[in-house]
Amino acid sequence: MLFHELVDTSTRVAATGSRTAKVAALARTLRAADAGELDVVAHFLSGSLRQRRTGVGWRSLATRPEPAATPALGVSEVDAAFAELAALAGAGSQSARQQVLAGLLARATSAEQSFLVGLLTGETRQGALEGVLLAAIAQAFDVPLEAARRAAMFSGSIPVVAVTAHQGGEAALAAVGLEVGRPVLPMLAASAPTVAEALGRFAAAPVSVEAKLDGIRIQVHRDGAAVSVYSRSLDDITARLPHVVDAVAALPAERLVLDGEALALGPDGRPMAFQDTASAGARLRPFFFDLLHLDDLDLVDDPLATRQARLAALLPSGLMVDRLVTADAGEAEDFSRQVLAAGHEGVVVKALDAGYAAGRRGAGWVKVKPVHTLDLVVLAVEWGSGRRQGWLSNIHLGARDPRTGGFAMLGKTFKGMTDEMLAWQTARFLGLETGREGHVVHLRPEQVVEVAFDGVQRSRRYPSGMALRFARVVRYREDKAAQDADTVDAVRALAR
């Protein structure tokens, strides 16, 4: 398959808001792919690479060669180039990587270059979300959607589902089951602004209200003496977490699949900041909240109440995430306040009768955590790529610093922006431009933006020593001037 066929599909998918049209376009492309290329095509359509890392960052993509006039790249050629980039290491690898990258981009048309940049930076936003792509696989190869979803749950890979459905249809998908030692996609939670609203989604039935830990999501598999630990993205991180391995190896079972978090605790027993957890490695402790397999029993379809009862019987004290079973909103609110006071991120409210919907953000789990907002000033903005080509997208955020009369940068974000907002801010920011540096447009510090974020962490990148976690745009504040923006002291107080 020529690469431009896949890029054209992506363009059509991005251009329509119709889910039916998205599914149909993706299904046509999947059917047209050669059997040997289907895995690659499915990865690219989902905006991902088969290679975990290529060593290519934004700086390497700031300048590009002139695009090719006509499309000639094949999908397999592109994948081979990514594999070559991933394999480069050691002395001279940076120069060699630039040569390989330049050679690939020089053979790509303008549209293909934009798509390649999106793949390399993880910013391919084409609407081919997980659910849409699974529906396209079901349509392309005439298999039930639920069979495709279940196979994705157990295999942990949508491209594997595409290949399996193509090769063996529904029967082959049905044969894909939970396999100890092969990670499954984690179940995810929907969101609610308050505990009361979260409980309201479960029709007054008792629920499990659990502490939401700000740690590293882990899935632990044990088969006899062999213990493997996987991250949320299904990377094998066993070597980094010896305490987790030891804790699971000591449990009274032969075969296990556990879901939980790894967390670093301070001397006072309180959770440390996420960045400390992320760098703590060997000192991380496990805390589990779900059990998917126990010896010869697959438990993913069992109700949460059954899984939690078996988990409680299996784990020693201190390894299970704190929880409260209740239907009373007042009790749930009190528990939430205790969890927050203990230094945790919030709570997750879970239906006791729900199975484990791996890889899905289903209605069975609802997370509630405090939302922080700040009014900050936009200091600069970067030109977008892929679907955002031609728009000013990634904004640089600054808090007012009364001591210097200037602004302290706290990070960047491109999240939360609608197409209308992108169009507005492109026109607005070009009117505030003071100069350019590569793909960055520097601005007069006048525009105030309200930003929501999950927390503040230490940062060596910015002079303020702080950066916002998971910042996203709420709205632009036309009613506020730069002197009304929040101060760096307010941010520092929030961090404390």
C-alpha positions in Angstrom: 0.0 0.0 0.0 1.2 3.5 -0.8 1.6 5.7 2.2 -0.4 8.5 0.6 -3.5 6.2 0.6 -3.3 6.0 4.3 -2.7 9.7 4.7 -5.7 10.5 2.5 -7.8 8.2 4.7 -6.6 10.1 7.8 -7.5 13.4 6.2 -11.0 12.2 5.4 -11.5 10.9 8.9 -10.3 14.2 10.4 -12.6 16.2 8.1 -15.9 14.5 9.1 -17.7 14.5 12.4 -19.7 11.5 11.4 -18.7 8.3 13.3 -20.3 6.2 10.5 -18.2 8.0 7.9 -15.0 7.6 9.9 -15.6 3.9 10.4 -16.4 3.3 6.7 -13.2 5.2 5.6 -11.0 3.3 8.0 -12.6 -0.1 7.1 -11.9 0.5 3.3 -8.3 1.2 4.0 -7.9 -1.8 6.3 -9.5 -4.1 3.7 -7.2 -2.7 1.0 -4.0 -3.4 3.0 -1.8 -6.3 2.1 -1.8 -9.0 4.8 1.9 -8.4 5.5 1.3 -4.7 6.0 -2.0 -4.8 8.0 -0.2 -4.5 11.4 1.7 -1.4 10.2 -1.4 0.1 8.7 -3.5 -0.4 11.9 -0.7 1.2 14.0 -0.5 4.2 11.7 -4.2 4.7 11.5 -4.3 4.7 15.3 -1.6 7.4 15.3 1.1 5.1 16.8 4.3 3.4 15.7 5.3 -0.3 16.1 8.6 1.0 17.6 8.3 2.3 21.2 10.9 5.0 20.6 12.7 6.4 17.6 14.9 9.0 19.3 13.3 11.8 17.2 12.0 14.9 19.0 10.5 18.2 18.1 13.9 19.8 17.7 14.9 17.3 15.0 11.7 18.2 13.1 11.9 22.0 13.2 13.4 22.1 9.7 12.3 19.8 6.9 13.5 19.3 3.3 11.4 20.4 0.4 8.5 17.9 0.0 8.3 15.6 -2.9 6.0 16.6 -5.8 4.3 13.2 -6.2 3.6 10.4 -3.7 5.9 7.3 -4.0 6.5 6.1 -0.4 5.2 2.7 0.6 3.8 1.9 4.0 6.4 -0.8 4.6 9.2 1.7 3.6 8.0 4.1 6.2 7.9 1.4 8.9 11.4 0.3 7.9 12.7 3.8 8.3 11.2 4.1 11.8 12.8 0.8 12.7 16.2 2.1 11.5 15.7 5.2 13.6 14.9 3.1 16.6 17.9 0.9 16.2 20.5 3.8 16.1 22.5 4.2 19.3 26.0 5.1 20.4 28.6 7.5 19.0 27.5 9.2 15.8 23.9 8.0 16.2 22.5 11.6 16.3 24.0 12.5 12.9 22.9 9.2 11.4 19.4 9.7 12.8 19.2 13.1 11.1 20.3 11.6 7.8 17.7 8.8 7.9 15.0 11.3 8.9 15.9 13.8 6.2 15.9 11.0 3.6 12.5 9.9 4.7 11.0 13.4 4.7 12.5 14.3 1.4 10.6 11.4 -0.3 7.3 12.5 1.3 4.8 15.0 -0.1 3.7 17.9 2.0 0.7 16.0 3.4 2.8 12.9 4.0 5.4 15.0 5.9 2.7 16.4 8.2 1.4 13.0 8.9 4.9 11.6 9.6 5.6 14.5 12.0 2.4 13.6 13.8 3.4 10.0 14.1 6.8 10.8 15.4 5.6 13.3 18.0 2.4 11.5 19.0 0.2 14.3 17.8 -1.8 12.6 15.0 -5.3 13.7 15.8 -7.5 12.2 13.1 -10.5 11.0 15.0 -9.4 7.3 14.7 -9.9 6.7 18.4 -9.8 3.2 19.8 -13.5 2.6 19.6 -13.8 3.9 16.1 -10.9 1.8 14.9 -12.3 -1.4 16.5 -15.6 -0.7 14.8 -13.7 -0.3 11.5 -11.9 -3.6 12.0 -15.3 -5.3 12.7 -16.7 -3.8 9.5 -13.7 -4.5 7.4 -13.4 -8.2 8.2 -17.1 -8.9 9.0 -16.8 -9.8 12.7 -18.9 -8.8 15.6 -17.8 -5.6 17.3 -18.0 -7.1 20.7 -15.6 -9.9 19.6 -13.1 -7.3 18.4 -13.4 -5.4 21.7 -12.9 -8.5 23.8 -9.9 -9.6 21.8 -8.4 -6.1 22.2 -8.9 -6.3 25.9 -7.0 -9.6 26.2 -4.3 -9.0 23.6 -3.6 -5.4 24.6 -3.2 -4.4 21.0 -5.7 -3.2 18.4 -3.3 -4.0 15.5 -3.2 -7.6 16.7 -7.0 -7.6 16.6 -6.9 -6.4 13.0 -4.5 -9.1 11.9 -6.3 -11.8 13.9 -9.7 -10.8 12.4 -8.3 -10.8 8.9 -6.6 -14.2 9.3 -9.3 -16.1 11.1 -12.4 -14.1 11.6 -14.7 -14.4 14.7 -13.4 -17.8 15.7 -9.8 -16.6 15.8 -10.9 -13.6 17.9 -12.8 -15.8 20.3 -9.6 -17.8 20.9 -7.8 -14.7 22.2 -8.1 -14.9 26.0 -6.4 -13.8 29.2 -2.9 -15.2 29.2 -0.8 -14.8 32.3 2.4 -13.1 31.2 0.7 -11.1 28.4 -0.5 -7.7 29.6 -4.1 -6.5 28.9 -5.2 -3.0 28.3 -6.1 -1.4 31.7 -9.7 -0.5 32.6 -10.1 3.3 32.7 -12.4 5.6 34.6 -14.9 8.3 33.5 -14.8 11.6 35.4 -17.3 13.5 37.6 -16.8 16.9 39.2 -18.1 15.8 42.6 -18.6 12.6 44.7 -22.3 13.2 44.8 -22.6 13.3 41.0 -20.4 10.2 40.7 -22.7 8.3 43.2 -25.8 9.5 41.3 -24.6 7.5 38.2 -25.1 4.2 40.1 -28.9 4.5 40.9 -28.5 4.6 44.7 -26.8 1.1 44.8 -23.9 0.5 47.1 -20.6 1.2 45.4 -16.9 0.8 46.2 -15.3 4.2 46.9 -11.5 3.8 46.6 -8.5 6.0 47.1 -7.1 7.3 43.9 -3.3 7.1 44.2 -1.0 9.4 42.2 1.4 6.7 41.4 2.5 4.6 38.4 -0.2 2.3 37.2 1.0 -1.3 37.3 -0.3 -4.6 36.1 1.6 -7.6 37.7 1.6 -11.1 36.3 2.9 -14.1 38.2 3.3 -17.6 36.8 5.0 -19.7 39.4 8.3 -18.1 40.3 8.2 -15.7 37.3 6.8 -12.2 38.1 6.4 -9.5 35.4 5.4 -5.9 35.9 3.9 -3.8 33.1 3.1 -0.1 32.9 -0.1 1.5 31.8 1.2 1.5 28.2 2.1 -2.2 28.6 5.9 -1.7 28.7 7.8 -4.2 30.7 9.1 -2.4 33.8 9.9 -5.4 35.9 13.6 -4.6 36.4 12.8 -1.2 37.8 10.4 -2.4 40.6 12.1 -5.1 42.7 9.9 -4.4 45.8 6.8 -5.0 43.7 8.2 -8.3 42.4 9.1 -9.4 45.9 5.7 -8.5 47.3 3.9 -10.5 44.6 6.3 -13.4 44.8 5.4 -13.8 48.5 1.6 -14.1 47.9 -0.1 -17.5 48.5 -0.9 -18.3 44.8 0.8 -19.8 41.8 -0.7 -17.7 39.0 -1.9 -14.1 39.3 -2.8 -11.0 37.4 -3.1 -7.9 39.6 -4.0 -4.3 38.8 -2.7 -1.5 41.0 -0.4 1.5 41.5 3.2 1.7 42.6 3.9 4.6 44.9 6.8 6.2 46.8 6.1 7.1 50.4 8.0 9.6 52.5 9.5 9.1 56.0 6.1 10.2 57.4 4.3 7.5 55.4 2.6 10.1 53.2 2.7 9.7 49.4 5.5 11.7 47.7 5.0 13.9 44.7 4.4 12.1 41.4 7.8 13.1 40.0 9.4 11.6 43.0 7.4 8.4 42.5 8.4 8.4 38.8 12.1 8.6 39.7 12.1 6.4 42.8 12.4 3.1 41.0 13.5 0.4 43.4 11.8 2.1 46.4 8.3 2.0 45.0 5.7 0.0 46.9 2.7 -1.7 45.3 -0.9 -1.0 46.2 -3.5 -3.2 44.5 -7.2 -2.6 43.7 -8.2 -5.4 41.4 -7.6 -9.1 40.7 -8.1 -10.4 37.1 -6.7 -13.9 37.5 -6.1 -16.3 40.4 -4.6 -19.7 39.9 -7.0 -21.4 37.4 -9.7 -18.7 37.6 -10.2 -15.9 35.1 -12.1 -13.2 37.0 -12.4 -10.4 34.4 -16.1 -11.1 33.9 -16.9 -11.6 37.6 -18.5 -8.7 39.5 -16.1 -6.3 41.2 -17.5 -7.4 44.6 -16.3 -10.9 43.9 -12.9 -9.8 42.6 -12.4 -7.5 45.7 -13.4 -10.3 48.1 -10.8 -12.6 46.6 -8.3 -9.8 46.5 -8.8 -9.0 50.2 -8.4 -12.7 51.1 -5.2 -12.9 49.1 -3.3 -9.7 50.1 -1.6 -9.0 53.5 -2.4 -5.8 55.3 -1.0 -2.7 53.6 -1.0 -3.9 50.0 -4.7 -3.2 49.2 -5.9 0.3 48.2 -8.1 1.8 50.9 -11.8 1.6 50.1 -15.3 2.1 51.5 -18.4 0.2 50.4 -21.5 2.5 50.8 -24.5 4.0 49.1 -24.5 7.0 51.4 -23.3 10.2 49.8 -22.3 11.7 53.1 -20.1 8.7 54.0 -18.5 8.8 50.6 -17.8 12.6 50.9 -16.2 12.0 54.3 -14.1 9.2 52.9 -13.0 11.4 50.0 -11.9 14.2 52.4 -9.9 11.7 54.4 -8.2 10.4 51.2 -7.3 14.0 50.2 -6.0 14.8 53.7 -3.8 11.8 53.5 -2.1 13.3 50.4 -3.8 11.2 47.7 -5.3 12.5 44.4 -9.0 11.8 44.9 -11.3 8.8 44.8 -12.7 6.4 42.2 -16.3 5.3 42.6 -16.9 1.8 41.2 -20.0 -0.4 40.5 -19.9 -3.5 42.6 -21.7 -5.5 39.9 -19.4 -4.5 37.0 -16.9 -6.8 35.2 -13.4 -5.6 34.3 -13.8 -3.6 31.0 -10.2 -3.6 29.9 -9.1 -0.9 27.6 -12.3 1.0 28.0 -13.4 4.2 29.8 -16.6 2.6 30.8 -19.4 3.6 33.1 -18.4 1.2 35.8 -15.6 3.4 37.2 -15.9 7.2 37.8 -13.0 9.2 39.2 -13.4 12.4 41.2 -10.5 14.6 42.0 -10.1 18.4 42.7 -9.8 20.6 39.6 -7.4 23.5 40.0 -7.5 26.5 37.7 -5.3 29.5 37.2 -5.5 32.6 35.1 -2.1 32.8 33.2 -0.6 34.9 30.4 0.3 33.4 27.0 4.0 34.2 26.4 4.6 32.4 23.1 2.9 29.9 20.9 4.1 27.2 18.5 2.8 26.4 15.0 0.9 23.1 14.9 1.5 20.0 12.8 -0.6 17.2 11.4 -4.3 18.1 11.7 -3.3 21.5 13.2 -1.0 22.5 10.4 -1.4 26.2 9.7 -2.7 27.0 13.1 -1.0 28.4 16.2 -1.4 25.6 18.7 0.9 24.9 21.6 0.8 27.9 24.0 3.5 28.8 26.6 2.0 29.7 30.0 3.3 32.3 32.4 2.4 33.5 35.9 2.9 37.1 36.9 6.1 37.7 39.0 5.6 40.8 41.1 9.3 40.9 42.1 10.6 41.3 38.5 7.5 42.8 36.9 7.7 40.0 34.3 6.3 36.5 34.0 7.5 33.1 35.1 6.9 30.3 32.6 5.1 27.2 34.0 4.9 25.0 30.9 3.0 24.5 27.6 -0.3 23.0 26.5 -2.2 22.3 23.3 -5.0 20.5 25.1 -8.6 21.6 25.4 -8.7 23.6 22.2 -11.6 23.4 19.7 -11.2 24.2 16.0 -13.0 27.5 16.7 -10.5 28.3 19.4 -7.5 27.4 17.2 -8.8 29.7 14.5 -9.4 32.6 17.0 -6.1 32.3 18.7 -4.1 32.1 15.5 -5.5 35.5 14.4 -5.2 36.9 17.9 -1.6 35.8 18.5 -0.3 36.9 15.1 -1.5 40.4 16.2 0.6 40.1 19.3 3.7 38.8 17.6 7.1 40.3 18.6 9.4 37.9 16.9 10.0 34.3 15.8 12.4 31.5 16.6 11.9 28.5 14.4 8.4 27.3 14.9 7.9 29.4 18.0 6.1 32.8 17.8 6.9 35.1 20.7 4.1 37.4 21.9 3.5 40.6 23.9 2.3 39.3 27.2 -1.3 40.5 27.1 -3.6 37.6 26.5 -5.0 35.9 29.7 -6.1 32.2 29.5 -7.8 30.2 32.2 -6.1 26.8 32.5 -7.1 23.7 34.5 -4.4 21.3 35.7 -3.9 18.4 38.0 -1.1 19.7 40.1 2.3 21.5 40.3 5.6 19.7 40.1 9.2 20.7 40.4 11.0 21.5 37.1 14.6 22.3 36.2 13.4 23.5 32.8 11.9 26.7 33.9 13.4 29.5 36.1 10.4 29.3 38.4 11.4 25.8 39.3 7.8 24.7 38.7 5.6 23.2 36.0 1.9 22.4 35.7 0.8 18.8 35.3 -1.7 18.0 32.6 -2.6 21.6 31.9 -5.5 22.2 29.5 -7.3 25.3 28.3 -10.7 26.1 29.8 -11.3 29.5 28.1 -9.6 32.7 27.1 -10.3 35.6 29.5 -11.1 38.7 27.5 -12.4 40.3 30.7 -8.9 40.2 32.3 -5.7 42.1 31.7 -2.2 40.7 32.2 -1.9 42.5 35.5 -4.9 40.5 36.7 -3.2 37.1 36.1 -2.3 34.8 39.0 1.1 35.3 40.5 4.0 32.9 40.8 3.6 33.1 44.6 0.0 31.8 44.3 1.3 28.8 42.2 4.1 28.2 44.7 1.6 28.1 47.6 -0.6 25.7 45.6 2.5 23.4 45.1 3.1 23.4 48.8 
